[in-house]
Amino acid sequence: MQKVVNGDYHKFQKLFQNISWELSGLAVTAKINPGSIWTNDVNNPTSAFMASPEGYMIAGDPKNLDFNKKLKIWFEHKFLPWGLNENYNTFEIYFNPGWKEVALEIFHARKLISYQRRHYIINKSDWQPQPTDLSINMKLTKINSAFVEDNLNFRNMLHLKKWIYNNWGSYENFDNKGFAFAIIHKDIVVSWSVADCCYRDKCEIGIHTDLKFTRKNMAHSVVQAMLKYAFTNSFTQIGWHCVESNIASCKTAQKSKFHLERKYTANYGFFNPLNH
């Protein structure tokens, strides 16, 4: 198993098309969002393991026994100790159904815990602007690095900054290729949405709302701003992931006219064996 160090990630786009609903994988192969790739052959890859901003992914041929064996050893002796040393809590792994049985063996040291997620999408051709209703004390604003740094004392702003760095690697990359909107009330970031990743004419967004401001249509308002910005620029499709049990997130997606693209299984584990 070799780590790809020359940045020649485009060779892996075909492999990660197999889990294209996780757009961050393709965004990493295009070097738009940060990430790392390990493979069986850097010149002619048939299997690969990726660290992306949205989690870890396996793609390619699940019958590549040599790669699977080396990935299992790496996972047990390098990956798990690294996570413990860095004080990380959990890890998330995605793969298409063809990898299921193989993955159970590769990650046997931390038997994967499965749960259900949903992937919603909306196409530009289906989008119609919807009215929003913000009180006079609420301000909807586009977020860039200068705004974040000028208002780090705002509640939730550090959360927003961490999100930007996790998914984009730097302010410069975010300002050039990403976008975000937030609703501000006095010194509180009430609700905010960040483009998690972009690939060609597609992007995916995430949404968060301060607990004291839920059930007030804040998320819907900030999502409308994201849709308008994306569809009046270069994007033709926007994706949205959420846990199936998160009823509020599902309803917000549906209210904004996203439609269900698929239900899928996600997998996670704890670095600490006691927690697991």
N, C-alpha and C positions, 0 to 999 in steps of 0.2 A: 504494500500500500504506500503510495507516494503522495506527498503534499504538492499541490501545484504552486510553484513559486514564481513563475515567469509572467503571471497575470494573463496567460493565454486562455481565458475562461470561455471564449466563444465556442470552443470545441465541445462544451458540455450542454449547450442549449438543447440539442436534440434529446439528450438523456432526461433533462428536467422538464421537457414537454409532457412527460408521462404523469407529472403531478402539477400541471399548469394552473390548477385552481389555487395553488400556493404560489402566487405571482412573484413573491420575494425570491424564489429560487431562480427564476428567469432574470429577475432584476440584478441578481449577483453575477450571473453569467455574462450579462451585458456591462458589468462594472459600473452600474448606476448606483446600486446600494452596496455597502461593504459586506464582505463575507470571505470564507475560506473553503477550499475544496481539496479532498483527498481522493485518489483514484487508483485503479489497478495499472493504468498505463497513461502517462501524460500526453503521449502522441496519438494513441488510438484507444481512447477510453471506452470501456463497455460497462463499467460500474463506477459509482461515485458516491461519496458522503460529503454533505455540505453543512457548514455552519452559516446560517443566514440571520438577519435581524429578527425574523419571526420564529426561529427555532432551527432544529436540525432536520435534514432530509436525506433519504436514500433514494437513488434512482439507478436505472439501467437494468442489467441482467441479474436476477436473483439467484441464478444457478452458477455464478462465478465462485466456485468453492474456495479458491486460493484467496481472493479478495475478502470473502466473508470470514474466513478463518483469521486473517490478519486484522480485520476490523474488530472482531470480537476480542482479540488480544489487546489491541489499542484501547478499546473501550474500557476494559477491565483494569489495565495497568497504567494508562495515561489519562484518559478522559475523566474517570471517576475520581482519582486522586487530585487532578487539577481542580475540579469543581469543589472538592472539600477544602483544598488549600486556599481557594479564592472566596470561600464562605458563600458559595451559591447554594440555593435551596433546591430548586427543581430544574429539570431539563425537559424539553418538549421535542418529540420526534414525529415526522410525517413521512408516509410512504404510500404508494398505491397498493390495492388489495393483493396484488401478486407477490408482494414482499412479506406478507403477514407471517407465514410459518417460519421463513428464514429469519425474520427480525426477532421472533421469540427466542431463537437460539443465539443469535448474535448478542442480544442484550439480556441474556439469561441472568447475569449477575444482579440486575435490577429488573425483575419481571415487570414488563410494561403495564401500566394502568391505562385502560382505554376509556374514552368518553366520547360523546357525540357532539359534533359541531355542524353549523350550517354555513354555506357560502351563498350570499346573495349578490346579484349583479343588476345594474341598470345600464342600458344602452342610450346613447345620445338620441337615437331616433325615437325612443320611448319617453324621453324627458320632457316634462312640462313644468315651468316654474310654479311654485306653490307659495301662497302668502304666508308671512310670518308675523308674529305678534309679540313684540318686545316692549316692555314698559319704558317710560321715558328715562329711567335710571340705568338702563342697560345699553351697552355699546358693543356692536358687532364689528370686529376689526380683523384684518388680515395680519398674520403673524410672520415676522421675520426675525433674524438674529438680533438686530438692534433693539426691537421692541422687547424681546425677552430680557436682554441684558439691562435695559433701562428700568425694568420693573420686576427684578428678581425678588423684591420684598413682597410681591403680591402672593396671596395664598394660591397654591397649586402651580405657581410658575416654575418652581424647581422640578416638579413632576413633568411639566411640558418640556423643559430643557433636556431632561434625561431622555425623554421619548425621542426628541429630535436627534440627539447624539447616538442613541442606540440604533436607530433606523437609517441614519444618513452619515454617520461617522464624523461629520464636522459641520459647523455653521455654513462654511462656504458651499459645500455640496448641497445642503438643504436649501440655501437661498437661490442657488442656480437651478436646481432640478426638482425640489419639493415645494410643498405649499401647505398652509394651515390657516384655520380661522378660529377665533375664540370670542366668546361673549364675556365682557368685563363689567362688573358691578363694583364701583368704588375701587377697593384694593383686592378684589377677589376675581380669579379666573373661574367663572361660573360653569361654563361648558366649553369644550374645545375638541377640535378634530384635526388630525394630522394625516397627510398622505403617508402611508406606511412604506410604499414602494411604487415605482413606476417602471413600466417596460413597454417600449414603443408607444402605442396609442391607448394603453390600459394603465390603470392605477388602482390601488386599494387604499381604503381609508379606515381609520379607527376613531372612535368617539368616546369621550369620557365626560361625566357631569358631576360636579360637587354634590355630595349627598344632601346638603341642605336645600338644593335647588332642583331636585328630581320632581317628576310629575308636573312640570310647568312648561312643557314644550321647548325647553332650552335646546335639547339635543336636536330636535327637528329643525329649529331655526339655524343652528350652526351647520347642519348637514345641507340645508338648502344653499347656503353660501358656498360650501365646497362643490356642490354639483354645478352651480352657475359658473364658478371659476373654471372648473375642469372642462366643462362642455363648451365654454366660449374661448377656450384655448385649444390645445392640440389633442385632447383625449376624447375617445368615442365610447369607452366602457369603464365603469367604476365597480370595484368589488368591495364586499363587506363580509367579514367573518365574525361569527359569534357562537358562543356555547348554546346548544339547543335549549338548555334549561333557563337561559337568560331571556325570559319572556319580554321584558322591557326593551331589550336590544332588538329582538325579532320584530316587535310591533313598530319600533321606530323605523326600521328598514322598510317594512311593508307600507307604513304611512307615507314614506318618501318615494313609493312606487318602485322599490327594488323588487325583483322577483327571485324566488328560490332557484338557484342553479343546481345545487346538490346538497345532500346530507352526507357527511363523511365521518370516519373514525379518526380521532387524534389520540396520541399516546404520550404519557409522561411518566417520570420517575423522580425519586429523590436521590440526591448525591449521597446523603448520609444514610447508611443502611438501617439505622435505628428509626429514623423518620419514615423510611420506606416500609 
